[in-house]
């Protein structure tokens, strides 16, 4: 109908378009910005190439035993502190959502204290615990000297893990709140107790919301472990410092450490991406097409 | 027939709003009871009190002579704990308006979750039963799909199968077709019709007056938290005595 009408009403000469050509828009601004940035990059590369960096020293120490053992300690501490942080985070998230006021306010206090004081200060508090408690243990059962227990490893683990738990608790709480109430009711009516429901329904669904920020926090944790160099935990930065105190190649060893941090973080970022894809399954946008198809094919 | 559910003088408040006002109701073994009424009339609340998704403020409910939600000592009723309530909920299955299938599980996983995790039965025993139920609701080919890949009508039939997998004595339906596109309603209703024929005791909160007329043994009309009248489908839907029932039915059919 419409096409018939238009062929009749449009004067052919005026609206003839055979000689017209679409031209893409020209982005002069983009070209200019790119040119300036390339120039700046070239200057930086030139500066580093001519700067007094002994690149062979970087290569030489990249796989030195001290650096590799420091790298291993960094990774070990990241895993242990993050694991402790996750466990504490889940426990305190559940406590803060508890109807029991004692549990709730203990959790509130925990989050308030450990988010409210600097991490470095907490690390020093743990490391120097022997100053106020010379021995640890349950009286009569077992006892040990605090200085024997509170090694740099333990102090770092407690400092980083407990601090991380305070942040993770908030993330986990957000994840739990994101689970639809209908899912909880459905779990209740098939006779699940609160704990079963948490384990089978709520936490698996909360994971989708929890994983991305926790992934970010694992990446932060890799770098946060470097503060442990202050209390003598032999992670990569501490070991790099020990080396450059001996050979004076300060920048070279810092660059070695920086490269290793970047390597670890890059690998973790890829892992995080894969995990997010895994948890997005069954709820992701990719399913909308298939649902529409099911709808169309008739229930 | 003997009474399966006996509810006596139930009161339920949400803040100042009284959702149930001295509601008493008996449901016979094998009976199909449809509850109709305008929104906010308390019909869903009544259903949710029967399986303890809501806690009653006063009154008492028995299912097969077991007091629900409380333990009686002398004249005092003590609230049951979490795991006792969970055990009592096993006597009834519930189907929701919004399906509420577990979003992170496949269809088959949804159905076997209760029998395996809650009733502690072995997967090898439960899976054949689950497949038979899927067969019954006509969706055996969807066993590996996720809920988000299914239409509303398919999801609701899976939800019915999930409730039946627990082998409840009583099935509660809370507006099971209200969230469905009109052309998907009939499949769900036909599954429910077959279930009624098999002798299952059912309480159905619904706006489908045709279904109530055809399948129900008894229809209850509720308004403002009260049961206004109850009777056979012919009595309530055909020649209601109360003005409010007449107005409601006229409005629904209009």
Interface residues (C-beta under 8 A of the other chain):
Chain A: X180 X182 X183 X185 X186 X187 X188 X189 X190 X191 X192 X193 X194 X196 X200 X201 X204 X205 X281 X282 X283 X287 X288 X290 X291 X294 X295 X298 X299
Chain B: X51 X53 X82 X83 X86 X87 X89 X90 X92 X93 X94 X96 X98 X99 X100 X101 X102 X103 X104 X105 X106 X113 X114 X117 X118 X119 X146 X147 X148 X149 X150 X151 X152 X153 X154 X157 X159 X162 X163 X166 X181 X183 X184 X187 X188
